[in-house]
Amino acid sequence: MSYPRVVSLWRYPVKSMMGEELNATDITEKGVLGDRKYALIDTSTGKLANAKNPIKWPNMFDYRAVYTDPLQDPTKLPPVRITFPDGSWGVTTDEDISERLSGKLGRPVKVAATSDQAGDVQFEGYIPDIEGLNNKKTIFTRSSPEGTFYDIAMVHLVTTASMNKMRELIPESRIEVRRYRSNIVIDVPNESGFIENDWVGKTVRIGDEVIVEVTQPCVRCIMTTLPQGDLPNDPAILRASVKHNNGAMGVYAKVIRTGRIYRGDKIIVE
């Protein structure tokens, strides 16, 4: 019998920047160790700099963030190296890093860590002009879960079945995992369609230790359509999710049991 397996793992050290692919990672109560532990705060509003609002933050995906050292202690994260669009770089511990980022982004920002935050923090999102969406061409404001820079939940899962379904629906588009910024990508042999929808309310065992509970579908936003690297701007990606899957792609989950997971780990949905 062929079991579903983990085919890739992803961590995004700085919210809304490009991240890093992993071969293994610890899963903590707040998700992948080191995931979205840093963010840029707009000091003029106190809100997160966030690619969900590309009108204000049009080029967040041109920045890449990676940790300078391996992560071993969740209470002592190493600094993050941020690579700028022009190839230059800086580290979150640099005295001038916030000033440099402010100059490039055209708005006053500071680098913040979740450990620095008291209470929740707000972020904005822009709703594009796509049929099936409510309140088109407006900006919404929401709060991250307390003590985090996440949008809703701690872990995001997506399957190869869902991505293959999107490729069938819009063959002219490039459907890649980069579009969805998920933490765990799961290969599901001999399955088709948006199968994660059926996982809501179930537990997912990952490898020998980790258990997560799927809480809800991940309703997508404009971020999936934005250009990044060699991927072009493509509104058809969000349009297809809205038309064929109520806007969702993948699912959110909360951590039930922590531990370490590896690329290649077996997945059991119960």
KATAZI-V400347 format. One record per helix or strand of 2 or more residues. SS is the DSSP state (A for helix, B for strand). FROM is the first residue (numbers start at 1). LEN is the number of residues. If there is no record, write none. Layout:
# KATAZI-V400347
ss={SS | SS}
from={FROM | FROM}
len={LEN | LEN}
This chain:
# KATAZI-V400347
ss={B | B | B | B | B | A | B | B | B | A | B | A | B | B | B | A | A | B | A | B | B | A | A | B | B | B}
from={4 | 20 | 24 | 31 | 38 | 60 | 64 | 80 | 89 | 97 | 109 | 114 | 122 | 138 | 155 | 160 | 177 | 184 | 195 | 203 | 210 | 222 | 236 | 248 | 259 | 266}
len={8 | 3 | 5 | 2 | 5 | 3 | 4 | 4 | 3 | 9 | 5 | 3 | 6 | 6 | 5 | 10 | 3 | 4 | 5 | 4 | 10 | 4 | 10 | 10 | 4 | 4}
